[in-house]
Amino acid sequence: MSNDHPDSKLFPHATGAAAEMVKEHAREESLKLYSGWVNPYHKTESLLTLNPRGLVPTLEYDQKPLYESTVICEFIEEAYPSATPHLMPSDPYTRARTRSWTDFVTSRIIPAFHRFLQHQPSSSSTIDDVRADFLDKLKQFTEAMDPVGPYFLGKEVSMIDLILAPWAVRLWVFDHFKGGLNIPQGKIWNRWGKWLSVVEKRDSVVSTTSDREHYLPIYQRYADDTAQSELAKATREGKGVP
């Protein structure tokens, strides 16, 4: 993609709380993850060498590549078992259930999020249809939560919570671009609100979120259905997460 393409002009570094987090983690630690900023619309050769699909995140470990967010999260947890907090439960059944609902997030909720965000007046479905579909996915997710919480599995945060968190904390895009999410009333949605509130306030989420103004130009192109990311193109073609 050429440098004059609008999707190539992303703000090149973290801002706000995320920028402060970057500074704090520049000090020496016993375990350090080295990272670099990558414009996913203007992919470097170093990224493509590790991951020919050019998707992020991509991790290089011992000169070998790994990719896919959930795979990387589980790998880091298993490779460094003394690091805490643990995101995967120790009980085999709960671990399996965690993987099942993590898959629900990536294969059901995220595609529904983007169908709603990229909806256009000329689409075959109405805005109310795609909104209802997205809300239905959130409802199914919430119905599977521990009834008390506050997190999905109960008192402690787990992989499921953090896989959905980046999309959950950006639900404001629907108010800004699509006339609102219009969360219904009722017990199940109170439980959703409880989960969302604790996730939004979690330090690790707050400290890795940049200023909203730098997200707006990105999501504007999704809302206009002109974004050229692999996810945007897959959504237009009626496919799932690439």
N, C-alpha and C positions, 0 to 999 in steps of 0.2 A: 504493500500500500504506500502511495506517495505521501510525502510530508505535507502536501497541501490538502489532503483529505481531512475533513472536519473531525473524524474519529481519531485521527492521529495526534491531535493537539490536546492531549489530556494534561491536567496539571501535574507536574513531574515529581512532586514530593508530598509527604504527609503534612497536614496542617492541624491547628488546634491541639486538642488533647493527644491525638495520634503523633504529632510532631514532638511533643514533650516526652512521650513514651520512647520514641526513637532515641532521643538524647540520653534518657536515663539508662537505656540498655546498651549504650556505647561503652560502658565501663567493662572491665575484665570480669568474667565469670568462669566458674569451673566447667560449665557447659554453655556453649555459645552457638547459636544458629546464625550463620552469615546469610544475609539476604540482599537482593538488589531490586531496584525499581525497573519494571518492564512495561512498556506500552504494548498492550496486547494487540493493537492494530498496526504496529510497526515492529515486528518481531526480530530480535537479534539472532545472529547466527549461533551464538552461544546457547540460546534457549532452544533453537530448532535442532541443535546437535544432541541435546539431552532428550528432547521430546519433539519428534517430527510433526506432531499435531499442533505444536505451538501454544498449548493451553497452560494456564496458570491456575494453581501453583504447581511448580515442578521443583523437586528436591534432588540435589546431588549428594549422595552419601557414599563415602569411600570410593569416589570416582565412578559411581553407578547411579543411574537415574531412577527416580520414582515420581509418579504423578497420580492425580485424583485426590481431592481433599480428604475424603474419609480414609483412604488407604494410607496417606501420609500421617494423619492423626493417629491411627492405630499403630503404624510402624514406630513412630516416635515413642509412644507409650510402652511398647514392647521392648524397644531397643534401650530405653532408659527407665527401667522399672522403679528406680529409687526416686525419680522425679515425681512431684505431686503438684496439684491434685490429680488423682487417677480419674480418667474420663470414662473408662469402661468398667462395668461392674465385675466383681470377682465371681459371682454366681453364674454358672454356665447358661441357665435358662434366661436370666436377665440380660446377659451379654447377647444372646441370640435375639431376644426381643428388641434390644437396643439397635442391633443391625437392621432388623426388620423395619423399625420406625424411622431410622436414618434413611433407609432406602425410600420410604414413603415421602420423606421431605424432598429428596433429590428427584424422584421420578413422578411425583404427583403435585406437591405444593409449589415447587419452583417453576415448573412449566405453566401451572395455572396462574401464578403471579405474572409471568411474562405475557401470557395470552390476554390477560386483563390490561396490563400496562400498554401493550402494543396494539390494542384494539382500535380500529378505525371505523368511522361512520359507514364506509363502503363494505365492511365485513359482512359475511353471510349471517353471523350471529349478532345479537344486540349487545349493547354495553351491559344491560341488566343480566343477560345470560352469562357472560363471562365473569361478572361480579359474583353472581350466585354460585357459579362453579368454584371460584376461588374460596368463597366463604364456606362452601360445603367441605372442601379439603381441610380448611382450618378447623372446622367443627369435628370432623373425623379424628384429626390429630388430638384435639382437646379431649374428646371422649375417651381416648386411650390413656390420658394422663392419670397419675396418682391423684385421687380425689382431694387430698390435702395439699400436697406439694411443698413448697411453691414451684419446684422444678418438675420436669416431666416425670421422673422416676420417684420423686419425693423430696427430701430435705436437701440433698446434694446435687450440684450441677453435674451433668453428664454429656457425653458426645452428642446426644440428640439435641439438647438445648443449644449447643454452640454451632451445630450445623445449620440450624434454622435462624439463628440470631442475626446474621447479616441482612437477611431479607425482612425479618420481623421489625428491626429498628428502622427500616426504610418504608414502612407502610404509609408514611406521610406523602409519598409520591402520588398516591391515589387521590388524596385531598387536593394536591397541587395540580394534577394533570387530568384526573378522570372523574371529577365530581364527587369524590368521597368513597370510602370503603363501606360505610353504612353498616357498622357492626350491629346486629340485632340485640335485643334485651333477653335476659333469661339466665338461669343458673349456669348453663354450660358456657355462656359467654362471660359470665363473671369469673369463671375459672380461667378462661383464656386471658382475661384482663390481669388476673393475679400473676399468671406466668409471664406475660409480656412486661409487666411492671418490674419484676425482679430481674429479668434479663436486661432490660434497658438500663437499669441502675447498676448492674454488675461492673466492677472496676475494669475487668479485662475487656469488656465490650466498650465502655466509655473511652478507655485509653487507647483504643485502636480505631476510633471513628474520627474522621477528619471533619472540617467545617462543612456545613450543608451547602454553602454557596458553590463549592467545587463539585458537588454531586449533581447539581441542577442541570448544567449543560449536557452531561452524560445521559441523564434520564429524560431530558427533553427529546433527544433523538430516539430513545426507545418509545416515548409517548407518541412521537410523530411516525413511528415505524420506519425510520430511516437509518437506524444504527446498523453497522455491518459486522458486529461481533458474531462469533460462531453461534452463540446462544440466540441472538436476535434472528439470524438467518434460519436456524432450526425451528424457532417459533413460527416464523412466516410459512415454513414448509409443513407445519403441523407435526413436527417431530419433538422428541423429548430433549433433555439436557445432553449436549454432545460429549 
